[in-house]
Amino acid sequence: MPRSRWCELNPPANTRPGRPETAEHVASVLNSLRRTVRAFRAAAMVAEEVLSISGAQHFVLQQLADAPALSLNDLAGRTMTHKSSVSVVVSRLVSRGFVRRQRSAADRRGIVLTLTVAGRRALARVPDSAQSRLVAALERFDRADLAGFARLFERFTTELGIQSLRPAMLFEDEAARSRRGASPAPEGRAPPLICRRGPAGVALGRGGTPPPSGV
C-alpha cells in the first residue's frame, strides 16, 4: 500500500489522556504488542541473516516440511493467506532451490509442491518461524476464548482504521523492499511529509515513515 494512504486510512487520533480506570489495561495491551512485534522481528531477522529468506518464506518451508502441498490453494489454506500471496513466496523458494514444483500425477493441470533436500537442510539451521509459533499459540486457546479473541482483534483493527489493508503474509513485503533497496530522494531534497499522523496516531516522518524510536 502506498504510504500516502495512511492519511486516508488513519485520521489524526484523539491524543487526549486516557481514562485512569482504563490506563492499566491499555498499557498491558501495548506492552504485549511490543513483545510480540519484537519477537516476530527477531525471528524474521534470523531467517534473513542465516538463510537470506523472509519470515513468510520460512513459514511456507515449515508447512511443506510437514507435508507436500497438493496445490497452491492447499498451501494457501494451510498458511491462512490468499493464493496470490503464497504464489509469490513459492516462486522465490523455487528459485532458491528450497522447493520443487512438479505436475500432479493425478491431474496434469495441477501442481505438487515439495521441500527439497536443500530446503530441509535450510530449515534445520533455524528455529521455528514466528508465524508457526503464533498459530500454535492460538490453537492452544480453548474454542470460546479463541472466538472472543478473534472478535476483539477484529474490532481492534476496525478502531485502527486498517481493515481495508490486504493481509499479506507477515514480513514478505518488508523483505522484498529490503532486497530492492529504498529509492533515495533527489540530492539536496528531502522526501515530502506525507501527513501528520500515521497508524494509531503515530506521527510520521519525511516520506511517510514512522520515526525511528520504539513503538
Secondary structure by P-SEA (a helix, b strand, c coil): cccccccccccccccccccccaaaaaaaaaaaaaaaaaaaaaaaaaaaaaccccaaaaaaaaaaaacccccaaaaaaaacccaaaaaaaaaaaaaaccbbbbcccccccbbbbbbcaaaaaaaaaccccaaaaaaaaaaaccaaaaaaaaaaaaaaaaaaccccccccccaaaaaaaaaaccccccccccccccccccccccccccccccccccc
